[in-house]
Amino acid sequence: MPVLTAQQRAAYAQYKNNKVSAASGPELTLMLYDGTIKFLNIASAAIENKDIQKAHTNLIKTERIIEYLRNTLDMKYPVAQDFENMYSYIARRLVEANISKDNEIVAEINDHMHAIRDNWVEVMKANHIMVKEA
């Protein structure tokens, strides 16, 4: 991986910030789902490599995203309770995975997050919201 200069890092950070700022609500949700999958993959590799701190850090990042998703649910819609139930279960399993550094639990959560993400993409498409590939 090439080493970036300070100017290149600043430009990339600005690009990422603009990408988030310009995203719609559904796109932001998709970015959050992608983030959970990314952090779960990093945590899984860290567990395999016995890098306990890196695993912990990335499981905490995933927990924070799930917490954010839970806190932003609009409970006036009946489907929000379904999401609350899913997020609540995933949050509990994340704590268990982090305590035990159990890659089977991380894999289970990752499977759930892929399914949620894939369903979200289908909802976006059904509502004619353009899905940008990461």
C-alpha positions, 0 to 999 in steps of 0.5 A: 500500500502506497504511503500518502502525503499529508496533502493526499490524506487531507484530500482523501478525508475531504472526499470522504466527508463530502461523500457522507455530506451529500448522501441521502438518509437511505444511503447513509444507512447503507454506509453504516451497514457497510461500516459494520461489515468492514469492522467485523471483518477487521475484528475477525482477522484480528481474533485469528491473529491474536491481536486482542486490542485490534479486535476489541477496537473494531467490535466497539466500533461496530457496537457504536454503529448498531447503537446509533442505528437503534437510537435513530429508529422512528418508532411511529412506524411498525417496522421500526420494532422489527429493526429494534429487535434485530439491532438489540440481538446483534448488540447483545451478541457483539458484547458476547463476541467482544468478551470471549473474542469468539470468531464464530459469534463474529461470523454469525453477526457478520452473516446477519449484517450482510443479510440486513444490508442486502435487504436494505439494498433491495428496499432502496432499489424498489423505491428507486433510490440509486445504489452506489457500489462501494 
